[in-house]
Amino acid sequence: MSRRMWIFNACFVLLLVICPMLIAVPAKAAYTVTLYSGANTTAPAILYDPGAGHYAVWGNILCLESGRLLQSMHYDSTKAILYYSDDSGTTWASLYEINPSSGAGSLLQRSNGDVWIIYNLVDGALVHLWYRVSSDDGNNWGAAIRVLPGDDSLIAVIHGKPIQLSNGEIFIPAFQYTTEYDGRCLAVKYNFTTETWSKYFAAGDGSPTSGYSEWTAFEGAGGRIVGLLRHDKDIHVMRVYSDDDGVTWSAPTDNYVTDNDPTGYWQTSPEALKVGNFTYMTLWHRRFTAGPDPPECRIVVSTDDGLTWANYTTTVYAELIAGGHGGGASIARIGSGDFIQTFHFNVGTTGKMYQVRYGGMSVDGAVQRHGVVEPWATITTGVGTASGYGGDSLSIYAQCSVTPNTDNWTLIARSLTVFDTSLIPDVATVTEAIFSVYGNVKLDQTGATPDLNIYGTSSTSNITVVNTDYENALAVPFCDVPVTYAGFNIGVPGVANSWILNTDGLAAVDVTGVTRLVIRNANYDASGVAPSWITDKVWYLIPWSADKGPGYKPTLVVSYTLPGPVLTTLAVTDASMGGGTFATLNGNLADLSSSPTVDVWFEWGYDTSYGNTSLAQNTLLPGDFSTDISGFDPNEDIVYRFVGRSEDGTTAYGAPVTFRIQDGAATAYRLLYGVGLVVIASAILIGVFLTLRAGGPVAGLIAAIIGLLAFTIAEIWLRSLW
């Protein structure tokens, strides 16, 4: 049936809307990351030396998405200076300065890539916060913009690093004070939807004994904002939290009490860094009463959002001149998983900025049961007696005892490697993982031909290898093919020995924390089958450890995919006719997955080839989105879908939805159109007939042409009523 015949048909199909599927099936992008076990710690090195008689103090270090490092500093209490490194901190150069500034400037990179520097500016007796924005990794900066315009209270930020909350808001841990001990901690926020600043009190009442000043914050589980506060009256770091996006806060509690004589230490300038399930805090820790300890700038780690802490680094910087004063500890994590810690240290009238590099949440080392004479079944299931030995080598080792017996053993060794797999996005699906070590040496005096495989562990080690890592080794293999004794490669560095993780191994890759892999003998140790025994003989396979250095480190190469945005195509609204066809297409973006921003748009047409695309909208937050379409044929089904694309190009599609305009108003317009055409056509035909009778063929032909033009004009006019 033709379209025009439908026009004259008085019976119409009712409105048809096909409900969308709630979950879109996105295309996935594939990625690979190479991780290394073990930690490399460097000695403190000077990041910036302003010269004798000058200070470069406070500030933050920030690692950008591009890998560039930025370090802000306060120079001689007059201006903020910004240095950068494009080689992971090996070399630094000047990038930008803000003059005047009464602070170093605190750094933030938003999810859209913009970099903010927030700094203090003295205004008479007051101090106000200002910020500038760079869209090119700090090469160029926009004009200064006032934070909290119209607020004339004293507000400052000396060290607190801003964060972006999961709801998209900017959060600044600021403070105010007039004397040394009357400080109040302020939660300052910016909402991009309302384009407004707000301020809330997090701790301190402004009394002479309040004692709060610099603080840091991070977003923990369930959206809880946790604050860690410098408290000069009680000496310790205090903890507060907010469950309503920073509006109201808990009472401060004593949080981090250092070991050995906590009342004799001064803890200052905390800064937190959230990495997966781990929270790292760096701070200065020094004795302010008489005592032998020099100052140190330590890092502590928490797995319960700052309720409890364990030492991550306890390096005492003895090479720094005794009697100096340190502060401004800051921490960043670079792409390799390593941490870079920066701090200033002042001696007399000179203050320099230092940096130290630490390995990330990775470690490796050997564990053993030794000093016993036991049957194989006993020594392999006993508890560990030593750990962390071996220097630049791991160890998989077995030693027969000297006691004349067919099954007496005096040593079994295994090795643990820990990889920081939190570098992988939380929403990733791991598709493949390959573990590799480089061989140092091997020996088999018993003819047992021991082989090697990798296994899991029930240990929670992520800082050091401990004795219990021996008995916590599991016996379910993470690879289906062990490396044989003959196939174990050795050399300098030689060819890597590799294991492809099976299903159990892939399931053990923890993208929110660390992945722990045990290397142990497979055909005897893990299986529980005693090997051949020869008095006082040994067999071993010795891989290099991370301490051997680059080119020898145990590696874990992980391949994974990322989901696209989670999309839903919603039902059409405002579908109508009147001066033309019109409809509003709707969609919902529930989750950006791992992408900082997402481009969303609609595709629509008369079938699933679509053919029409709306303008894309870029968003950094989930929500509902709409677009208007018009000028489509009301007698045809319209098919549309909601589309989103992540920054990495991963595209997701909402399920298609179909609609057709068939409301009462449309019916009336169609009836008017049909009746109008019939009346006009009839009048034209009658006119042509009468003209033909009265004037002959020529007059009839002219009348027919005029009638056809009139009919066309009438049809166009009637269609415009749609």
N, C-alpha and C positions, 0 to 999 in steps of 0.2 A: 504494500500500500504506500502511495507517495505521500510526501510531507504535506502537499496542498490538500489532499483528500482528508488528512487528519484535521486540517483547519476547519473543514466544513462538518466535521463529525462533532456532534453535541455531547457525546459520552467520552469522558477522559479517564485516564488511569490515575488512581490516587497517588499521593506523595509517597515516594519510595526512598527510604534511607537504610542503608546497610550499616549496622553497628560495627565499629572498628574492633580489631583485636587489641588487647591492652598492652601487649609487649611486642616491640618491634624486633626484628632479627637483623642485626647490623652486620656489615662487612667488617672483617678484622684485619688489622695490620700486624705484621710479624716483626719481632725485635730480638736482638741478642745482646747480652751483657757478659763481660768477662770479669770475674771476681778473683781476688787473691786472699789467701789466708795469711795470718801473722801480722805483726805490727812493726812499722818502722818509726822510730822516735828520733827526732833530731834535737840537737842542743839548741838553746835559745839563740836566735840570730837577730841582729838589728834590722828591723823593717824600715825605720826612718830615724835618722840622727839629725836634729835641727841645728846642731853646733853648740859649742860652749855658751852657756848663759841663756839658752832658749829651751822652751818646753814644747813637746808634742804629746798630748795626753788624752785620755778618755776615748770615746768613739766606739764604733762597731766595725767588725769585719763581716762582709756579706758575700756569699757566692751566688752569682747570677745564673739564670738558666743557660746562658751561653758559655759558662765556665769562668767568666771574668770574675776576679776578686776585687772588691772595693773595701777600702779602709778609711774611715773618717777619723780626724784628729782635731784637737783644739790647740791652736798654735799661739803660744804666749798670751793666752786669755784675751785675744783680740779678734781672731778669725777662725773659721772652720776650713780645714783643708782636706781634700779628698785625693787619695792615692789609689792606683789600680795595678793589677798584675794579670797578664794574660798567659802566664806559664806556671800556674798553681803556686805562686808565691816565691818563685825563684828570683825574679827581678820585679822591682816596683818603680813606678814613675808617677809624677804629679799629673793630676787630671783636672781639678777644679778647686776653686776656693770661694768662700762666702765671707765678705768683709764689709761691715763688721758682723761678728757673731759672738755671743757670750757662751757658746757651747760648741762641742765637736760636731754635732749633727748625728742623728740616729737614722739608720738605713732600713729600707723595706723594699722588696719587689712584690708588686701585686700579681695576681694571677693572669692579668692581661699583658704582663711584661714591663709595665711602667715601673720605674725606680723612683722612690720618694726619699728625700733627705729632709728631716724635721729638726729644726734648730731653734735656739733661744736668741732673743734680741732684746736688749735693755731699752726700756722706754721710760726715762725718768727714774722714778722710784720702783717701777714695775718691770717684770720680765714677761714677755709674751712669746708664744710659740708661732713659728712660721714654717712653711714647707715649700719646696720646689719639686718639680717633676721632670724626669728625663724619659724619653721614649726610645733612646738609642744607647742603652747601657752606660749612661753617665757622660757621654761625649758632649751633649748639649742639654741645657736646662732651661725650663720655662721661668716665668716671672715668679717672684715671691708672693705667696698667698697666706693670709692670716688664718691661723687655727683659732677657733672660738672667737670670731669677731664680735666685739662689743663686750667681751668679758674682761674687766679691768683688775681681776685678781692676779696675784703673782703665780705664774705657771711655768714650770721649767722641765726640761728633760736633759739630763746630763749623760746618762748611759743606757737607759732602757730602750731595748730594740722593739720597734713597733711590729705588729703581726696583722695579718688579714684573717678574720674569723671565717668559719665555714658559711656563715650567712652573707658574706661579702663585705661586711663592715671593716673599716680600719680601726685598730685598737692601739692606743698609745699609752704606755705606762709612765705617766708624768707625776710630778710632785710639786708641792709648794712649801716654803718655809721662810721665816724671817730671822730666826736664830738657829744655832746648831742643832737643838734638840726639840724643836716644835713642829717638825715636818708632818705633812699629810700626803698620803699616796692617792693620786687621782687616776681614774679610768676615763680617758678622753676617747670618744668614738666619732667616726664619720659614717653616715648612712648615704650611700650613693643614690638610693631611690628618692629619698626626700631632700637630698643635697643639704643636709644639716649636720652640725656638730652638737655633741652633748657631753656633759661632764658629770661624773659620779665619784663619791668619796669611797675609796677602798679600805683605807686604814689610817689611823691617827686622828686626833681631835684638835690639833693645833695648840695643845697645852705645852708648857715649857718642858714637860717630861715625855712628850710623845715619842720623839726619837726616830721617826721614819724618814727615809729619803729615797735613794735610788731603788728601783725595783724592776722586776722582769715578769713576763707573763707568757703562758702558752695555753693552747686549747687541748684539753684532755678528753677522756672518754665521755660520750654522751653530750658533747658540747660544753662541758664544764670549763670555765676559764680559771686557771690556777695562777696565783700570784706569789712570787718569792721576793721578800722584802728585806732590804738592809735596815737593821734596827740598832742604832748606835748605843742605845741605853742598855740593852740586854746582851749586846755583843753578837748575838746569833742571827742567822737568817730565819725570818718568820714566814709562815704560809697562810694565805687566805684563798678563798675560792668564791665563785659566783655561778649560780645555775640559771640566771636570767639575763645572759648576754652582758654582764658587767654593770647592771643597775644596782643590785644590792649584793653585799659581801658578808662572808662569815667573819667572826672575830678572829684576829691573828692568833696562831699557835706557834710555839717554839718548834722549828722544823728540822734544821740541820745543826746538830750539836757535834762538833768535831771530837775526834778521839783524843786521848791523852790529856787531860786537863782542859776541858772546854771553856772554863771561866778565864783561862789565861790567854785566850786567842781572840783576835779581832778579825771578823769576817766581813768583807766589804765587796760591793759592786757585783752582785750576782747577775748572771745572764743565763737564760735557759734556751735550749734547742731541742725541739721535739723531732724525733726520728722514729717513725713507726711506733712500736710499743715502748720505746725507750725515751727517757727524758734526760738530757745531759745538762748539768749546771757547772759553770766555771766561775770561780771566785778567788779573791785573795784571802790568804789564811796566814796570819802572822802573830807571833807572840808580842804583846805590848807591855808585858811585865818582864822582869829579869828572867833570862832563860837562855839555853844554848841554841834554840832552833832559829835558823835564818828564815826569812820570808819565803813563802812558796805560793805558786798560783796553781791550784789544783782543779781537777775535773772530777765530779761525782756523777753517778748514774742512778736512775730510778726506773723501776718497771711498774710502779703503782701511782703514777701521776704525782710524784713528789711527796708521798707519805713517808717513805723510807729511802735511804740513800746508801750506796756503796762506793768506795773509792775506785775511780777509774784510772786516774793518774795521781801519783803522789810525789812527783819529781820536785825536789828542793833545788832551787836555782842557786847553788852555792857560788857559782862563778859571778853572780851579781854582787856588787860591792855591799858589804855589810853596812848597816846603818842607813840604807836608802829606804825609799817608800814606793810601794807598787800599788797599782789600781787599774781600773778600766779593763778588766778581763773580759774578752769576747771570744766567741767560738763560731766557726762555720764548718760546713762539711762540703768537700769537693767531690767531683764526679767519681773518683776512684774509691770513695768511701772513707778516705782519710779525713782527719780533723785538723784544722789549723786554728790554733789558739793565739790570740794577740793580747798584749797588755803593755802598760807603760811602767817605767821604773825611773824614779827621780833620785838623783844624788846632788845635793847642794842646789845650785841654780840651773841644773841641766836635767831635762827629762827626755828619754828616748822611748820609741815604740819598738817592742820586740815581737817576734813570732816563734812558735814552736809547732812542729808537725807531728801528729800521732797517727798510728794506724787506726783504722776504724774498728767496728765491733768484730774483730777477727783475731784469731789466735791459733797457733798449732804447737804441738809438743808431744812427747812420748810419755806413756804411763806404764808401770810394770809392777809385777809381784816378784819379789826377790828376797834372798836371805833365808829361804826355807828349803826343805827337802821333802817333796810331796809327790804323790802320784799325779798323773796328768789330769785326771778328773777333779782333783782337789785344787791344784794350782790354777787351773783355768777358770774355776768358779769362786776362787777366794777374793779377798779384798786387796786393793792396791796398796803398795808400800812406798812408792816413790813416783814422782811426776816432774814434768817440766825440764828434764835434763836433756842432754844431747847437743846443745849448742846449735850448730847449723844443720843438724840432721834429725830426722825422725827415726823410729826404730820399730821393726817387727822382728822379734827375736825369741829364740828358745834355746835353753842350755840344759844339757843333761848333768846330773849330779855326779860327784866322784864316788858316791856310795855304790858298791857293786849290787845292782838291782836292775831288773828289766824295765822298771817304770818309776824312776825317781828323777825329779826335775827341780832345778833350783832357780830358774828365771823364765818368765814369760813377759814379753813386751808388746804393747799395742800403741797406736798413735791416734791422736784426735786432731782434726782440722775444723775450724769454725769460720764460716763465711758470712759476711754481712749482706744478706739477700734482701734487706729492707730497701736497698737501692732500687729494687724492682717495684713498680707501682702496685698498690694494694689490690687493684681490680684486675691484675694480670692473670692469665691462665698459662701456666708453665707447660710447654709442649715437649721440651727436650732439655736434658742437662748432661754434660760430660765433665767428669772429674779427672784431673791429671796430676801426676807427680813426676819429678825427675829423679832418676836413680843415682845414688852415690856409690854403693858397693853391695855385693851379695856374697854369701858363702853357705855351702851345704856340706858339712863334715859327716853327716849321718846317712846320706842318700835318700832322705825323706822327700826331696823335691817339693818343698812347701810352695804354695801359691798364695795370692793376695786377692782380697775382695774388700768392698766397702759396706759398712753397716751403719745403722742408726745408734742412738744412745739416749738414755733417759736423763743424762746430765743436763744441767742448765748453765754450763760454763760459757761465758762470752768475754771474759777478761783474762783469765789465766787457766792453765791446765792444773787440775788437782788430783789427788790420789784416788778419789772415788770415781774418776772417769774410767778407771780400769774395770771395776765390777759393773759399771753402768752401761758398758758396751753390749749391744744387742746382737742377736744371732740371725736375724732375718736379712738376707743379702739384698743390697740395693742395686746390684748389677747381676745379670744372668750369666755373665761370662767372666770368671776370675782371670787375673793375669798370672800366667804360669811362672815357675822359677826360671825356666829357659827363656821365656818371653819378657822377663823383667829387664828393661834396658838400663844401662848405667853409662856414665860418661860425663863430659864437661862441656855443656850441660847434657849432651846426649839427646836421645829421642824420648819424648814424654811417654809415660805409661798411663793409659787412659781406660776409664770405665764409663760406659753409657748407662745412665740410671734407668732402672725399670720402673714399673708402675708404683711400687712401694717407695722407691727413691724419689720419684717426682712428687709424690704426696708429702714427702718430708721437707721439700723446699719451702721455707717459710718466707713469704714475701712481705710480712710485717715485722720480721725480726732477723734472727740468724739461723743458718742451716749448719747442723753439726754432723760430721761424717767421721766414722771410725775406720781406720785401716787395720785389718787384722788378718792373720792367716786363716784361710778358708777351709782347707781340707783336713786340718787337725784341730786348731784352736776353736773355731766357730762350730765345727761339726761335733766336737767332743770325742773324736776318735784319736787315741794315743798313737803317735808316730813311732818309728823304730828308735831304739835307745842304744847309745854307745857311750861308755863311760867318759864323762868330762868333755863331750863334743858339743858343738853348737851348730845351729843354722840361723841365718838372718838375711833379711832384705832391708836395706837402709835407704830410704828416699831423702832427698834434700828437704830441709825446712825453709820457711820464709826468711830465717836469719841469714841464709846463704846469699840473699839479695835478689835483685831483678834478674829474670831469666831462669831462676831456679825455684821460684815460689810455687807451692801447690795452687792449682787454679780450678775454678768451677765456671764453666761456660754454660749459661742458661739462655734458652730460647723461649720466647713467650709471645702471646698475642694480647692485645688490648681490645676491649669491647668499644663499640661506638656509643654515642649518646643513647639514652633510653627515651624513646619517643612514643607518643600515642597520637593518632589522628582522631580528633573529636568531631562530633556531629556539626553539620552546617547550621548557621543561625541567620535570621533576617533574609531568608530566601523569598524574593517577592518580584512583582512586576508593577510597573507604573512609570511611564516615561522610559521604559527599558528594563531588562532583566538585571537583577542585583542579588548578591549573596555574600555572606561572610564565612570564610573557611577558618577552622579553628584547630589548634594542636597543642599538646602539652609536652614540655621537656622536663622529665622527672629527674634526670641525673646526667651531668656532663661527663661521668666516668672519670677518667684521669686527665681530661683536657682542661687547660686553663680557661679557654673560651670555646664557644661553639657557634658556627653559622647555621641558622635555621631558615627554611623557606618552604613554600608549597609548590607542588606540581599538580596541574589539573588539565582536563580535556574531556573528549567524548568517549574515550576508551583508555585502557591501561598503557597506551603509548604516550598519553598525556599531551605533550606538545606546547604547554604553556607553563611558565615558571615565574613566580612572584619574586620581588626583590628580596635578597638575603638580609637577615638581621643578625648582628653579632651580639652575643650575650655571654656574660660570665656567671650568670645565675640561672637556676631552673625556674620554670613558670609556664604560664599559658601565653600563646601567641596567636595572632589572627592576621588575616589579609582579606581585602575586599576584591571581588571580581564582578564584572558586568559585561553586558553585550553578548551573552551566550544564548543559544537557542533554547527556549523554554520547553520545546517538545522532545528534547534529547536528554538522556541520562548524562549527568556530569560526574566524572570520576576524579577524585583528588586524594592526595596523601601529603603528610607532613614529613619533611626531610631535615636531617641535621648532619653536619660534618665537623669532626674534631680538627684541632690544629695540625695533627699528623696526617690528615687526609682520610681517616676512617669515617665512612659514611653509614648512617643508619636511616631506615625508612619505616615510617608508620604504615600500618595496614591501610589499604585503599578504602575509601568511603564513597558511596554513590547517592546522588539525590536528583530529583526532578521537580521543577516548580509546577504544582498542581493545586493551588489554593483557590478559594472562591473568587477572588479578584481576577485571577488569571482566566478562570472560566468565563467571567463576564466580558473581559476584553476579547477573548477568542470568539465568543458569540457575536459581539459587536463587529469584530473584524469579518467574520463569515457572512453575517446578514448584510453588512455594508457592501461587501463585494458583490453579493447576489443582486442587491438593489441597483447598484451602479452599473453592473454588467447588463442587467435587464434593461435599464434605461438607455444605455448606449446601443444595445441591439435593436430596440424599438426605434431609436432615432435614426440608425443606419437604414433600417427597413423603410421607414417613411420617406427618408431622403432619396433612397433608391427609387421608390415609386414615383416621387414627384419630380426629381431632377435627373434621373437617368443614371447610367453606370459611373460616369465621371464624378458626379456629385456624391454618389454613394461611396465611391472609393475615398474621396476626400473626407467624408463623414466618418468612415471606418478608421482612417488614420487619426483624425481628431479624437475619436472615441477611445482608440487604443492608448493615446497619450493621456487622456483624462483618466482612464482606468489605472494606468501606471502611477500617476500622481496620487490618485485616491488610495492605491495600495500602500504607497510609501507613507502617506499621512496616517493611515490606519495602523500600520506597523509601529509608527512612532508612539502610538498610545500604549504600546506594551511597556 
